[in-house]
Amino acid sequence: MKITTLAVSLGAGWVAQKAVAALWTKVTGHSPVHGDDDDATVASIVAFAAVTSATAALTRVLATRGTSRFAKRLHARKR
């Protein structure tokens, strides 16, 4: 169960990261910022960090809950 949750979380995290980067580029017109980017403002770095952190937390919770629900349904079918 733990390995499955880890695999689902990693996959969902990768997809979420790509989605956030694409959405950030579409909304702001700039590529995602990094801490070592000299052209980025502190406000944009903080905003991007907040968005990515919230997305990572939500992705982790949803992946864990989804995997748990799937495991319960699978276990119930075996009975």
N, CA and C of each residue as an Amber inpcrd file, in Angstrom:
protein
   237
   0.8240000  -1.1880000   0.0000000   0.0000000   0.0000000   0.0000000
   0.8760000   1.2630000   0.0000000   1.9270000   1.2640000   0.8130000
   2.7900000   2.4380000   0.8950000   3.5250000   2.6880000  -0.4200000
   3.9500000   1.6290000  -1.0590000   4.6580000   1.7740000  -2.3300000
   3.7140000   2.3010000  -3.4060000   2.4890000   1.8100000  -3.4100000
   1.5020000   2.2880000  -4.3720000   1.1970000   3.7560000  -4.1420000
   1.0230000   4.1330000  -2.8730000   0.7650000   5.5400000  -2.5440000
   1.9290000   6.4180000  -2.9830000   3.1440000   5.9540000  -2.7620000
   4.3230000   6.7050000  -3.1820000   4.3540000   6.8780000  -4.6950000
   4.0910000   5.7980000  -5.4240000   4.1160000   5.8670000  -6.8860000
   3.0380000   6.8090000  -7.4190000   1.8360000   6.7060000  -6.8600000
   0.7460000   7.5870000  -7.2940000   1.0720000   9.0420000  -6.9530000
   1.6260000   9.2740000  -5.7790000   1.9800000  10.6320000  -5.3630000
   3.0530000  11.2290000  -6.2680000   4.0500000  10.4340000  -6.6060000
   5.1110000  10.9250000  -7.4980000   4.5620000  11.2740000  -8.8850000
   3.7360000  10.3970000  -9.4170000   3.1420000  10.6550000 -10.7230000
   2.2290000  11.8750000 -10.7080000   1.3980000  11.9630000  -9.6900000
   0.4950000  13.1100000  -9.5770000   1.2770000  14.3970000  -9.3470000
   2.3450000  14.3160000  -8.5810000   3.1820000  15.4910000  -8.3460000
   3.8460000  15.9870000  -9.6130000   4.3020000  15.0680000 -10.4220000
   4.9390000  15.4380000 -11.6880000   3.9300000  16.1250000 -12.6040000
   2.7270000  15.5470000 -12.6910000   1.6780000  16.1400000 -13.5300000
   1.2920000  17.5220000 -12.9980000   1.1590000  17.6340000 -11.6820000
   0.7930000  18.9160000 -11.0740000   1.8670000  19.9730000 -11.3260000
   3.1260000  19.5700000 -11.2460000   4.2270000  20.5050000 -11.4890000
   4.1700000  21.0410000 -12.9220000   3.9340000  20.1540000 -13.8670000
   3.8390000  20.5720000 -15.2690000   2.6340000  21.4780000 -15.4810000
   1.5170000  21.1620000 -14.8290000   0.3120000  21.9730000 -14.9700000
   0.5130000  23.3680000 -14.3750000   1.1330000  23.4480000 -13.2000000
   1.3810000  24.7440000 -12.5700000   2.3250000  25.5780000 -13.4410000
   3.3570000  24.9710000 -13.9730000   4.3010000  25.7060000 -14.8210000
   3.6020000  26.2300000 -16.0770000   2.7640000  25.4100000 -16.6930000
   2.0570000  25.8410000 -17.8980000   1.0570000  26.9450000 -17.5800000
   0.3410000  26.7980000 -16.4760000  -0.6350000  27.8050000 -16.0870000
   0.0500000  29.1170000 -15.7030000   1.1740000  29.0100000 -15.0010000
   1.9290000  30.2100000 -14.6090000   2.3850000  30.9740000 -15.8580000
   2.8910000  30.2490000 -16.8250000   3.3600000  30.8750000 -18.0660000
   2.1960000  31.5300000 -18.8100000   1.0540000  30.8490000 -18.8410000
  -0.1040000  31.3890000 -19.5520000  -0.6430000  32.6400000 -18.8570000
  -0.7100000  32.6270000 -17.5330000  -1.2870000  33.7480000 -16.7900000
  -0.3380000  34.9410000 -16.7440000   0.9400000  34.6860000 -16.4610000
   1.8800000  35.7910000 -16.2720000   2.6100000  36.1880000 -17.5500000
   2.6980000  35.2770000 -18.5010000   3.4490000  35.5550000 -19.7210000
   4.9470000  35.3350000 -19.5530000   5.3590000  34.8390000 -18.3800000
   6.7710000  34.5680000 -18.0980000   6.9170000  33.1140000 -17.6780000
   8.1110000  32.5890000 -17.8670000   8.3510000  31.2200000 -17.4050000
   8.3710000  31.2080000 -15.8760000   8.1490000  30.0420000 -15.2620000
   8.1580000  29.9610000 -13.8020000   9.4700000  30.4860000 -13.2190000
   9.3690000  31.1420000 -12.0850000  10.5320000  31.7700000 -11.4640000
  11.2790000  30.7790000 -10.5900000  12.5480000  31.0670000 -10.4090000
  13.4110000  30.2820000  -9.5350000  14.1320000  31.2530000  -8.6110000
  14.5560000  30.7640000  -7.4780000  15.2240000  31.6200000  -6.5010000
  16.4870000  32.2750000  -7.0150000  17.1670000  31.6400000  -7.9630000
  18.4180000  32.1980000  -8.4820000  18.2200000  33.0610000  -9.7330000
  16.9600000  33.3500000 -10.0680000  16.6490000  34.1720000 -11.2290000
  16.8060000  35.6490000 -10.8590000  17.7720000  36.3280000 -11.4480000
  18.0500000  37.7230000 -11.1080000  16.9630000  38.6830000 -11.5750000
  16.2090000  38.3030000 -12.5980000  15.1720000  39.1830000 -13.1330000
  13.8530000  39.0840000 -12.3650000  13.6840000  38.0570000 -11.5690000
  12.4250000  37.8360000 -10.8530000  12.3260000  38.7490000  -9.6350000
  11.1250000  39.2410000  -9.4180000  10.8990000  40.0590000  -8.2310000
  10.6280000  39.1440000  -7.0340000  10.8230000  39.6940000  -5.8560000
  10.5630000  38.9150000  -4.6400000   9.0890000  38.5230000  -4.5830000
   8.2110000  39.4200000  -4.9920000   6.7750000  39.1320000  -4.9760000
   6.4310000  37.9550000  -5.8850000   7.0390000  37.8990000  -7.0660000
   6.7430000  36.7930000  -7.9780000   7.3140000  35.4780000  -7.4570000
   8.4600000  35.5370000  -6.8060000   9.0420000  34.3200000  -6.2190000
   8.1530000  33.8040000  -5.0960000   7.6870000  34.7020000  -4.2350000
   6.8050000  34.3140000  -3.1290000   5.4810000  33.7760000  -3.6640000
   4.9240000  34.4320000  -4.6650000   3.6560000  33.9760000  -5.2470000
   3.8020000  32.5950000  -5.8680000   4.8780000  32.3910000  -6.6170000
   5.0850000  31.0860000  -7.2430000   5.3080000  30.0030000  -6.1870000
   6.0470000  30.3320000  -5.1410000   6.2730000  29.3730000  -4.0590000
   4.9600000  29.0090000  -3.3690000   4.0990000  29.9880000  -3.1550000
   2.8080000  29.7300000  -2.5130000   1.9220000  28.8410000  -3.3850000
   1.8860000  29.1320000  -4.6730000   1.0660000  28.3410000  -5.5910000
   1.5790000  26.9040000  -5.6750000   2.8760000  26.7370000  -5.8300000
   3.4180000  25.3890000  -5.9470000   3.2930000  24.6060000  -4.6410000
   3.4500000  25.2680000  -3.5150000   3.3040000  24.5840000  -2.2270000
   1.8710000  24.1310000  -2.0000000   0.9290000  25.0000000  -2.2950000
  -0.4770000  24.6340000  -2.1390000  -0.8540000  23.4890000  -3.0790000
  -0.3510000  23.5560000  -4.2950000  -0.6280000  22.4860000  -5.2550000
  -0.0100000  21.1690000  -4.8080000   1.1950000  21.2080000  -4.2830000
   1.8610000  19.9870000  -3.8130000   1.1040000  19.3720000  -2.6370000
   0.6730000  20.1990000  -1.7100000  -0.0730000  19.6930000  -0.5540000
  -1.3980000  19.0700000  -0.9820000  -2.1150000  19.7470000  -1.8570000
  -3.3900000  19.2260000  -2.3430000  -3.1880000  17.9330000  -3.1240000
  -2.1820000  17.8920000  -3.9620000  -1.8930000  16.6830000  -4.7390000
  -1.5820000  15.5040000  -3.8300000  -0.7880000  15.7520000  -2.8110000
  -0.4290000  14.6760000  -1.8780000  -1.6500000  14.1370000  -1.1450000
  -2.5010000  15.0250000  -0.6760000  -3.7040000  14.5950000   0.0400000
  -4.6270000  13.8130000  -0.8830000  -4.8620000  14.3270000  -2.0770000
  -5.7540000  13.6420000  -3.0110000  -5.1970000  12.2930000  -3.4460000
  -3.9010000  12.2150000  -3.6720000  -3.2940000  10.9420000  -4.0640000
  -3.3970000   9.9200000  -2.9370000  -3.1560000  10.3450000  -1.7110000
  -3.2370000   9.4380000  -0.5630000  -4.6680000   8.9570000  -0.3550000
  -5.6200000   9.8750000  -0.4010000  -7.0290000   9.4900000  -0.2190000
  -7.5150000   8.5980000  -1.3520000  -7.1540000   8.9330000  -2.5650000
  -7.5750000   8.1200000  -3.7030000  -7.0130000   6.7120000  -3.6480000
  -5.7560000   6.6000000  -3.2870000  -5.1370000   5.2790000  -3.1720000
  -5.7740000   4.4840000  -2.0450000  -6.0770000   5.1470000  -0.9540000
  -6.7160000   4.4840000   0.1800000  -8.1090000   3.9690000  -0.1970000
  -8.8860000   4.8110000  -0.8800000 -10.2190000   4.3760000  -1.3230000
 -10.1280000   3.2020000  -2.2900000  -9.1770000   3.2530000  -3.1930000
  -9.0020000   2.1520000  -4.1470000  -8.6460000   0.8570000  -3.4210000
  -7.7520000   0.9500000  -2.4430000  -7.3430000  -0.2360000  -1.6930000
  -8.5150000  -0.8160000  -0.9010000  -9.3480000   0.0390000  -0.3330000
 -10.5220000  -0.4430000   0.4150000 -11.5010000  -1.1520000  -0.4980000
 -11.7260000  -0.5850000  -1.6860000 -12.6400000  -1.2460000  -2.6490000
 -12.0640000  -2.5740000  -3.1100000 -10.7750000  -2.6130000  -3.3430000
 -10.1330000  -3.8460000  -3.7710000 -10.2090000  -4.8930000  -2.6760000
 -10.0010000  -4.4790000  -1.4490000 -10.0660000  -5.3970000  -0.3150000
 -11.5000000  -5.8990000  -0.1070000 -12.4840000  -5.0450000  -0.3080000
 -13.8860000  -5.4370000  -0.1350000 -14.3040000  -6.4590000  -1.1940000
 -13.7630000  -6.3720000  -2.3840000 -14.0970000  -7.3280000  -3.4570000
 -13.5440000  -8.7100000  -3.1700000 -12.4430000  -8.7740000  -2.4520000
 -11.8170000 -10.0620000  -2.1470000 -12.5990000 -10.8500000  -1.1070000
 -13.4410000 -10.1770000  -0.3720000 -14.2130000 -10.8610000   0.6760000
 -15.3560000 -11.5890000   0.1300000
